[in-house]
Amino acid sequence: MGKTPTGRATVKALHLSDDADALEVRSYWVIAGWHPPEN
């Protein structure tokens, strides 16, 4: 889920939370320390 209003709108507009592949890839990014970005 986006942390800012813009991030939340982007997640909603692109249906990123509805895409199983995107959720799986993002979970690997979290493990690698790549997500969420620091800036």
C-alpha positions, 0 to 999 in steps of 0.5 A, spaced: 500 500 500 502 506 498 505 511 504 503 517 501 496 520 498 499 520 491 502 513 492 496 510 494 492 513 488 497 510 484 497 503 487 489 503 486 489 506 479 494 501 477 491 495 481 497 493 484 494 490 490 490 486 485 495 483 481 498 476 484 504 477 480 506 484 483 504 482 490 509 476 489 515 480 486 514 486 491 515 481 497 521 479 494 523 486 493 522 487 501 526 481 503 532 484 498 531 491 502 529 494 495 522 496 497 519 501 500 524 506 497 527 510 502 526 517 498 
